Amino acid sequence: MKSEAILNLYPTVKTVETDIDGNIKPYDSDGNLVSIDMSAVETKATELQTAKDNEEQAKVDLKASAKAKLIAGEPLTEEEASTIVL
């Protein structure tokens, strides 16, 4: 998630490498090392992870809602219906 955060925060960064010691090295399109603020990267990585987790939970909740409505014989919303694999 840190690499994604770096790419989001620093548009000049084109590649992110991690060495064997876990040091993150972001490079621009010319292969030059780009200076970054790791505190900002950590904050953005947490934000991205939270958004991903929330999206995954919303999918789980939507499927559960669709299942409960099917069992109860209630109509599904279009979004709930699209979660059903036939």
N, C-alpha and C positions, 0 to 999 in steps of 0.2 A: 504494500500500500504506500510505502514511502516513495518509491519510484514514481508512482502515479501522482502523488502529491507534488513532487518536484516538477514533473512535467506540467501540472496544472498551474503551479505558482510561477514558474520561470519559462516563459515562451521561447527563450533563446536556447534552452537545453533540448538537445535532440536525442541523446543517449545517456543512460544512467548505468554505471557499473558498480558492483560491490566486490571489494577485494577479499582475500581469504581471512583477513582480520575483521571483516564486517564494516569497513570504512566505505562510505558511499562517495562515488566520484561522478559528478555530472559533467557532461561535455557538450559544447556547442557543435554546430555543423562543421566547423573547421578543426574539431578535435581538441579545442582549448578547454581546459578545466574552468568551470564556472563556479564562482563563489556563491554559497547559499546560506541562509539562516536556518539552522537545524531546528530551532524552536518553532519557527513558522511552519516548517515541514512537518514536525510532529503534530502540531495543531491541525494542519490540513489533512494529514493522514488519519487522525482520529475522526475528523468531520466526514471524510470519505467512507471510512469503515462504518460509522454510525448510519450514514445514508444507505449503504449497502445492506446492513443488518435490518434496517427499517423496511426496506423494499422486500427483502426475503420474508420478513414476518408478515407483511401485508398480503403477500401471496398465500402464505399458510392460512392466515385468517380468512381470506376470501374463499379458499377451498373448503374450509370448515363451515363457513356460512352457507355455501352452496349445498354441501352435504346435509346440513341440518334442515335446510328448506326442502330438499328432495325427500328426506325422511318424513317431514311434516306435511308434505303435499302442497307446499306453498310455491308460488311462482318465483323464478329466479330473475335477477337482474341480468342484463346482457353481459356485464363483466363477470358475474358468477357463472353464467352459462359457458363462457369462453374458457373457463378453467377445467371443464369436463373433457376428458379425452375419450373419444368413441372408437 
